[in-house]
């Protein structure tokens, strides 16, 4: 097994159908339902589930070979998909080439290191469905999908013996979520130094700061859907990176190629408040670095101290700040955030709250789309995207953020489906 680091909710009767659900209903009524099969997004063709992620493209645009790799659990376990099943990867012959291949497929440009992880230390649900991997399937200087290198399925007992006798299960680290030697809409926060949050970007609409965002890959920025909804023309946007003060004379404004927001987002509800910006040219990571996305199924305990940052107002109703501010806030349980007097009935599974119920520290106008970043073993992960709240730093009104663990499939899907041939060297 290999692991890597690299508003009220709608009720069923109120929920507006998504484009995908309408298309599914239409095709079903034409007798073209793909129930029990995989539908190729580029056509109405249905293929067997068993051929999904088998290393051979059966759909015209290869959709069946996307979203075939993921990281799972608290130990960042590497899993590959085969049909309906997610399989945990094990290998006694793990190589840097395999690590690099996995990191690139996950959207990270480089691979750092690996270390053993005992099978007994990971979640029980990840200890079954083990597959071996063949390093000979990785071709140097070529982009190889890591799931194409998996060999025959290995039984539980042989893999366990290998794990305990040879420490063959590894924890692999991709280059993301690191910063430069620091031991910190922000109200009650501190000024931030350049490089303290190297993934933080300022999104400018017609050359004026409007929202924040987070770099997650060389050409991809995660932000909030409410920042871009109704303003999807990429020519009107620019991304400012690597600065703590603005405006900056001679600053580099990066052009935006495309903008995507979740198809189920509706301004009235603020659920599914997630969007992606694709840059025209890839970033070179130096002082600018990506933040890690969390793993599938990964949890972050209530009370964990995390960071919020942005150029938003430093008081409710104030102007946007010229300096990047940051503050530490605790994660709040959904139960605490949904109690009477707080946000009763307004918190959906796609939302996570952070802040102090007594008030005093919070995100504010202009911080929207920016990161809620949590540190784990000196690696920062994007746990939330600044979404909404009532006022700024008010009592019993903490900040509400889009929960990234639930948005992972959508994010990965957009990054892979929207990738051009030039992107493949990264993901």
Residue pairs with C-beta under 8 A, 6 or more apart in sequence:
1 77
1 78
1 88
1 89
1 90
1 117
1 119
1 122
1 126
1 130
1 159
1 163
1 169
1 170
2 77
2 78
2 89
2 90
2 91
2 94
2 98
2 102
2 114
2 133
2 169
2 170
2 171
2 172
3 71
3 73
3 75
3 76
3 77
3 78
3 117
3 122
3 169
3 170
3 171
3 172
4 71
4 76
4 78
4 99
4 102
4 103
4 106
4 171
4 172
4 173
4 174
5 76
5 112
5 171
5 172
5 173
5 174
5 176
5 177
5 292
5 377
5 379
6 71
6 76
6 103
6 106
6 107
6 108
6 173
6 174
6 175
6 176
6 177
6 292
6 293
7 268
7 269
7 270
7 271
7 346
7 348
7 388
8 269
8 345
8 346
8 348
9 269
9 271
9 346
9 347
9 348
9 349
9 350
10 16
10 266
10 269
10 271
16 264
16 266
17 25
18 263
18 264
19 263
20 263
24 33
27 33
27 34
27 44
32 44
32 46
34 46
36 49
37 46
37 47
37 48
37 49
38 46
38 47
38 48
38 49
38 51
38 52
38 64
39 45
39 46
40 46
40 47
40 58
40 59
40 60
40 61
40 63
40 64
41 59
41 61
41 63
41 417
42 59
42 60
42 61
42 63
43 59
43 60
45 59
45 60
47 58
47 59
47 64
49 83
49 84
50 83
51 58
51 64
51 83
52 64
52 65
52 68
52 81
52 82
52 83
53 64
53 65
53 68
53 80
53 81
53 82
53 83
53 147
54 82
54 83
55 65
55 145
55 147
55 148
56 65
57 64
57 65
58 64
63 417
65 145
66 413
66 416
66 417
67 81
67 409
67 412
67 413
67 416
68 80
68 81
68 145
68 147
69 78
69 79
69 80
69 81
69 102
69 105
69 106
69 145
69 146
69 147
70 79
70 81
70 86
70 106
70 295
70 296
70 408
70 412
71 77
71 78
71 79
71 106
71 295
71 296
72 79
72 86
72 88
72 123
72 126
72 295
72 296
72 297
72 298
73 122
73 123
73 126
73 295
73 296
73 297
73 298
74 122
74 123
74 295
74 298
74 299
75 117
75 121
75 122
75 171
76 171
76 172
76 295
77 88
77 117
77 122
77 123
77 126
77 295
78 88
78 89
78 102
78 146
78 172
79 86
79 87
79 88
79 89
79 126
79 296
80 86
80 87
80 89
80 131
80 146
80 147
80 150
81 87
81 147
82 131
82 147
82 150
85 129
86 129
87 129
87 130
87 131
87 150
87 153
88 122
88 126
88 127
88 128
88 129
88 130
88 131
89 130
89 131
89 132
89 133
89 146
89 150
90 119
90 130
90 131
90 132
90 133
90 154
90 159
90 162
90 163
90 168
90 169
91 98
91 132
91 133
91 135
91 168
91 170
92 162
92 166
92 168
93 133
93 135
94 114
94 133
94 135
94 168
94 170
94 172
95 135
95 138
96 111
97 135
97 138
97 140
98 133
98 135
98 138
98 146
98 149
99 111
99 113
99 114
99 172
99 174
100 110
100 111
101 138
101 143
101 144
101 145
101 146
101 149
102 111
102 146
102 172
102 174
103 109
103 110
103 111
103 172
103 174
103 175
104 143
104 425
104 426
104 427
105 145
105 146
105 427
106 174
106 427
107 216
107 217
107 220
107 293
107 412
107 415
107 426
107 427
108 174
108 175
108 176
108 217
108 290
108 426
108 427
109 175
109 217
109 218
109 285
109 426
110 174
110 175
111 172
111 173
111 174
111 175
112 172
112 173
112 174
112 175
113 172
113 173
114 170
114 171
114 172
114 173
115 170
115 171
116 167
116 168
116 169
116 170
116 171
117 169
117 170
117 171
118 163
118 164
118 167
118 169
119 127
119 159
119 160
119 163
119 164
119 169
120 127
123 297
127 156
128 156
129 153
130 153
130 154
130 155
130 156
130 159
131 150
131 151
131 152
131 153
131 154
132 150
132 151
132 152
132 153
132 154
132 159
133 146
133 149
133 150
133 151
134 149
134 150
134 151
135 149
137 144
137 148
137 149
137 151
138 144
138 149
143 424
143 425
162 168
163 169
173 379
174 292
175 285
175 289
175 290
176 216
176 289
176 290
176 291
176 292
176 379
177 199
177 289
177 290
177 291
177 292
177 379
177 380
177 381
178 289
178 378
178 379
178 380
179 195
179 196
179 197
179 198
179 289
179 380
180 195
180 196
180 198
180 287
182 193
182 195
182 196
184 190
184 192
184 196
184 307
184 326
184 327
184 328
185 310
185 312
185 313
185 362
185 363
185 364
185 365
185 366
185 367
185 368
185 370
185 386
185 392
186 308
186 309
186 310
186 312
186 314
186 321
186 325
186 326
186 327
186 361
186 362
186 363
186 364
186 367
187 313
187 314
187 315
187 316
187 327
187 360
187 361
187 362
187 363
187 364
187 392
187 393
188 327
188 360
188 361
188 362
188 393
189 308
189 309
189 314
189 325
189 326
189 327
189 361
190 325
190 326
190 327
191 244
191 323
191 324
191 325
191 326
192 244
192 309
192 323
192 324
192 325
192 326
193 244
194 242
194 243
194 244
194 287
195 242
195 287
196 244
196 324
196 326
197 307
197 309
197 324
197 326
197 371
197 373
198 215
198 242
198 287
198 288
198 289
199 214
199 215
199 216
199 288
199 289
199 290
199 291
199 371
199 373
199 380
199 382
200 212
200 213
200 214
200 309
200 310
200 324
200 370
200 371
201 212
201 213
201 214
201 215
201 221
201 239
201 240
201 241
202 209
202 212
202 213
202 239
202 240
202 241
202 243
202 246
202 311
203 209
203 210
203 211
203 212
203 213
203 221
203 223
203 227
203 237
203 238
203 239
203 240
203 277
203 369
204 210
204 237
204 238
204 239
204 240
204 253
205 231
205 236
205 237
206 236
207 238
207 253
209 240
209 246
209 311
209 320
209 366
210 227
210 366
211 223
211 224
211 227
211 366
211 367
211 368
211 369
211 370
212 223
212 309
212 310
212 311
212 312
212 366
212 367
212 368
212 369
212 370
212 371
212 386
213 221
213 222
213 223
213 239
213 277
213 369
213 370
214 221
214 222
214 223
214 291
214 370
214 371
214 373
214 382
214 385
215 221
215 241
215 283
215 288
215 289
215 290
215 291
216 222
216 290
216 291
216 293
216 382
216 411
217 290
217 415
217 426
217 427
218 279
218 282
218 283
218 284
218 285
218 290
218 426
219 257
219 278
219 279
219 281
219 282
219 283
219 423
219 426
220 276
220 277
220 278
220 279
220 415
221 239
221 276
221 277
221 279
222 274
222 275
222 276
222 369
222 382
222 385
222 404
222 411
223 275
223 276
223 277
223 368
223 369
223 370
223 385
224 273
224 274
224 275
224 368
224 369
224 385
224 386
224 387
224 402
225 261
225 262
225 265
225 272
225 273
225 274
225 275
226 265
226 267
226 270
226 273
226 368
226 387
226 388
227 275
227 368
227 369
228 237
228 259
228 261
228 275
228 277
229 261
229 265
229 267
229 275
231 237
232 259
232 261
234 255
234 256
234 257
234 258
234 259
234 277
235 256
237 256
237 259
237 277
238 253
238 254
238 255
238 256
239 253
239 254
239 256
239 277
239 279
240 246
240 248
240 251
240 252
240 253
240 254
241 252
241 254
241 283
241 288
242 252
242 287
242 288
243 251
243 324
244 323
244 324
245 322
245 323
245 324
246 311
246 322
247 322
254 279
254 280
254 281
254 283
255 279
255 280
255 281
256 277
256 278
256 279
256 280
257 278
257 279
257 280
258 277
258 278
258 418
259 275
259 276
259 277
259 278
260 275
260 276
260 278
260 414
260 418
261 274
261 275
261 276
262 272
262 273
262 274
262 275
262 407
262 410
264 271
264 272
265 271
265 272
265 273
265 274
265 275
266 272
270 387
270 388
270 400
271 348
271 350
271 351
272 350
272 402
272 407
273 350
273 385
273 387
273 388
273 402
274 385
274 402
274 404
274 407
274 410
274 411
275 369
276 411
276 414
276 415
278 418
282 422
282 423
282 426
291 371
291 373
291 380
291 381
291 382
292 379
292 380
292 381
292 382
293 381
293 382
293 404
293 408
293 411
294 300
294 381
294 382
294 383
294 404
294 405
294 408
295 405
296 405
296 408
297 405
298 381
298 405
299 405
300 306
300 331
300 374
300 383
301 331
302 330
302 331
302 332
302 333
302 336
303 330
303 331
304 330
304 331
304 374
305 328
305 329
305 330
306 328
306 329
306 330
306 331
306 354
306 372
306 373
306 374
306 375
306 383
307 326
307 327
307 328
307 329
307 371
307 372
307 373
307 374
307 375
307 380
308 326
308 327
308 329
308 354
308 363
308 367
308 370
308 371
308 372
308 373
308 386
308 399
309 324
309 325
309 326
309 327
309 367
309 370
309 371
309 373
310 324
310 325
310 363
310 366
310 367
310 370
310 386
311 320
311 321
311 322
311 323
311 324
311 325
311 366
311 367
312 320
312 321
312 325
312 363
312 364
312 365
312 366
312 367
312 368
312 370
313 319
313 320
313 321
313 364
313 365
313 366
313 392
314 321
314 325
314 364
315 364
315 392
316 364
316 365
316 391
316 392
316 393
316 394
317 365
318 364
318 365
320 365
320 366
321 366
327 361
328 361
329 354
329 355
329 356
329 361
329 362
329 372
329 398
329 399
330 354
330 355
330 356
331 352
331 353
331 354
331 374
331 383
332 352
332 353
332 354
332 355
332 357
332 398
334 347
334 349
334 351
334 352
334 353
336 342
336 353
336 357
337 343
337 347
337 351
337 353
337 398
337 400
338 344
338 345
338 346
338 347
341 396
342 357
342 396
342 397
342 398
343 353
343 390
343 397
343 400
347 353
347 400
349 403
349 406
350 402
350 403
350 406
350 407
351 387
351 400
351 401
351 402
351 403
352 372
352 383
352 384
352 400
352 401
352 402
352 403
353 398
353 399
353 400
353 401
354 372
354 384
354 398
354 399
354 401
355 361
355 362
355 393
355 398
355 399
356 398
357 395
357 396
357 398
358 395
359 393
359 394
359 395
359 396
359 397
360 393
361 393
362 389
362 392
362 393
362 394
362 397
362 398
362 399
363 370
363 386
363 389
363 392
363 399
364 392
364 393
365 392
367 386
368 386
368 387
369 385
369 386
370 385
370 386
371 382
371 384
371 385
371 386
372 382
372 383
372 384
372 385
372 386
372 399
372 401
373 380
373 381
373 382
373 383
374 380
374 381
374 383
375 381
382 404
383 401
383 403
383 404
383 405
384 401
384 402
384 403
384 404
385 401
385 402
385 404
386 399
386 401
387 400
387 401
387 402
388 400
389 397
389 398
389 399
389 400
390 397
391 397
404 411
415 427
416 427
419 427
